[in-house]
Amino acid sequence: MGRPRIVIVGAGFAGYRTARTLSGLTRGRADIALLNPTDYFLYLPLLPQVAAGILEPRRVTVSLSGTLPHVRLVLGQADRIDLDGRAVHYTDPEGGGGTLAYDRLVLAAGSVNKLLPVPGVAEHAHGFRGLPEALYLRDHVTRQLELAAAADDPGSRAARCTFVVVGAGYTGTEVAAQGQLFTDAQVRGRPLRQGVRPRWMLLDIAPRVLPELDERLSRTAGRVLRERGVDVRTGTSVKEATHEGVLLTDGEFVGTRTLVWCVGVRPDPLAESLGLPMERGRLLVDPHLRVPGRPEVFACGDAAAVPDLNEPGSCTPMTAQHAWRQGRVAGLNVAASLGRGELRPYRHRDLGFVVDLGGAKAAANPLGLPLSGVAAGAVTCGYHLAAMPGNRIRVAADWLLDAVLPRQAVQLGLVRSWSVPLDTASPEVARVPGGPGRHGEPDAPGQPEAGERELGQVVAGPRARRPGPGAAAPGDARGGPSGNRPGGEAAKGRPGGEPAGSRPDDDPPVPEPPPDQPPPGPGTAPGPVKRSDTFTEGDS
Ligand SMILES: Cc1cc2nc3c(=O)[nH]c(=O)nc-3n(C[C@H](O)[C@H](O)[C@H](O)COP(=O)(O)OP(=O)(O)OC[C@H]3O[C@@H](n4cnc5c(N)ncnc54)[C@H](O)[C@@H]3O)c2cc1C
């Protein structure tokens, strides 16, 4: 073989580490292509700090081409993999198509927001999986407080000041913890905002917050949240979301304009589209991270079901720690399969977990030692700085500035509600008006109605059409379920909605449910959020 061609799909924790390992091992003797829709690695654990205005968005990104010297970055999204022909077909950011032939393939496409069949959620909630969603939330929350301060009607004011987060895994817990501090700071010391009382609610059907983590972490987090004023409701979830608010499973109706959906994640639909053996939606691999029957294909991170050799019979959970360490093993094993070194199984040691609760508080159990308060806060900051593959000084500088200066609460309005639908296979990229269609197809084949254009015309990106849950049926050129479609965005006045275009305060008609959305039936009955599949939650 000449220079072996290695293709890595996805540059998150697993794919970035695979690329870095291979870059160091091969030093130009292999053609390593890294296919990713963005030109950066995203350090997801600090995303809640972006939404809370502590970190500027670029701080949590690391340039791929700037840090991976022997790796060729290919900007795009894989939309089909031909396993027999050994080729990855992708769509680039401008809608063009391309193909990458490979001798070795590493699948590390991660995960996307998990949707549950709760009526109204796809239309009214937003996820928290990518930078666009974090930017949207920061702006949206700021805007709600501005509008609440100007509202005459107490009901509308209260609804704008109520922020509902569903799912008390580490994502939801951190979003609520940081959110309450962020909004309190926007009200404190401002006499004209005296009637504005921000209220964050954190709901989970489980009996405690952080249900997948150690009980001591859970107790600490629950206590800090309650002391801070977060309304934590365990054993409770959302039964229905409407444009006025949410109906809880205990029958209470809560008026709100903000519904943040953090019930977990599911593996990227690309994994499912391969027709290979799956385990709870993740690609089955052996302990060497190889796909059975395809010795040239490796998979790791959230998208792969990696056997947990410490707990026989189970798979490793979807966490950054596992993805990062699996990425290294994938890199070593790809090199071994090309004759350099020996194949090794993926084994791990539990190093503990950190949950950032904001304001120098955290819950952590490094190496099993339970910590709370400022000590845990310091460990958490140190952990993130050590774990980030770059940008540490900028992150530390932002933390320092946040400690001494008031937070900047201004909304730039760059990411709108419709550009970050909950049901998307691409949470890492915001939809843009007039975006490219899929390669080889006309742009926006199903043209939106005039009224939809008024709200902001969106053309579904290529991956909304990929087969798999959340993708559109063949022939539906506009993308997947409602949230992905032009005009599928929440209208102003709906939870997660925002004023349309430049008309800040007139009520557009509430859109009809999109025609391709199945009516609730036996399989889509309203009901509580179940955590039965915690394994694919990601928040574990
Ligand atoms: C808000 C938040 C906070 C978190 N906090 C923690 C934490 O504190 N500790 C912890 O251990 N875990 C945490 N996690 C979970 C952790 O981030 C994930 O488990 C981890 O990112 C998984 O790594 P991955 O490489 O498998 O996927 P990802 O990091 O998601 O990377 C997947 C990459 O693949 C790309 N991609 C997807 N589809 C395609 C395609 N078709 N073609 C090309 N590229 C594609 C994506 O753009 C992305 O770059 C958090 C997650 C979130 C959302």
The ligand as a Gaussian input file, in Angstrom:
#p B3LYP/6-31G(d) Opt

LIG

0 1
 C      -23.840000      20.991000      27.257000
 C      -23.073000      19.715000      27.437000
 C      -22.237000      19.572000      28.532000
 C      -21.509000      18.398000      28.697000
 N      -20.707000      18.287000      29.798000
 C      -19.981000      17.173000      29.969000
 C      -19.114000      17.046000      31.086000
 O      -19.011000      17.954000      31.913000
 N      -18.395000      15.898000      31.215000
 C      -18.496000      14.870000      30.308000
 O      -17.802000      13.854000      30.467000
 N      -19.322000      14.961000      29.239000
 C      -20.064000      16.086000      29.050000
 N      -20.910000      16.175000      27.968000
 C      -21.030000      15.057000      27.030000
 C      -19.881000      15.080000      26.068000
 O      -19.734000      16.362000      25.536000
 C      -20.093000      14.048000      24.958000
 O      -20.210000      12.780000      25.535000
 C      -18.918000      14.106000      24.002000
 O      -18.918000      15.330000      23.317000
 C      -18.963000      12.946000      22.999000
 O      -17.862000      13.079000      22.144000
 P      -17.974000      12.622000      20.621000
 O      -16.642000      12.878000      20.004000
 O      -18.541000      11.266000      20.532000
 O      -19.058000      13.585000      20.012000
 P      -19.024000      15.166000      19.829000
 O      -18.103000      15.804000      20.781000
 O      -20.445000      15.591000      19.828000
 O      -18.420000      15.349000      18.375000
 C      -19.050000      14.862000      17.224000
 C      -18.488000      15.612000      16.043000
 O      -18.949000      15.007000      14.865000
 C      -19.428000      15.996000      13.979000
 N      -20.406000      15.369000      13.116000
 C      -21.637000      14.931000      13.426000
 N      -22.228000      14.373000      12.361000
 C      -21.336000      14.460000      11.349000
 C      -21.366000      14.071000       9.977000
 N      -22.421000      13.505000       9.451000
 N      -20.285000      14.331000       9.214000
 C      -19.194000      14.937000       9.732000
 N      -19.116000      15.322000      11.031000
 C      -20.171000      15.088000      11.822000
 C      -19.998000      17.066000      14.898000
 O      -20.062000      18.312000      14.251000
 C      -18.950000      17.067000      16.015000
 O      -17.880000      17.897000      15.697000
 C      -21.640000      17.345000      27.771000
 C      -22.489000      17.488000      26.674000
 C      -23.192000      18.661000      26.503000
 C      -24.088000      18.816000      25.305000

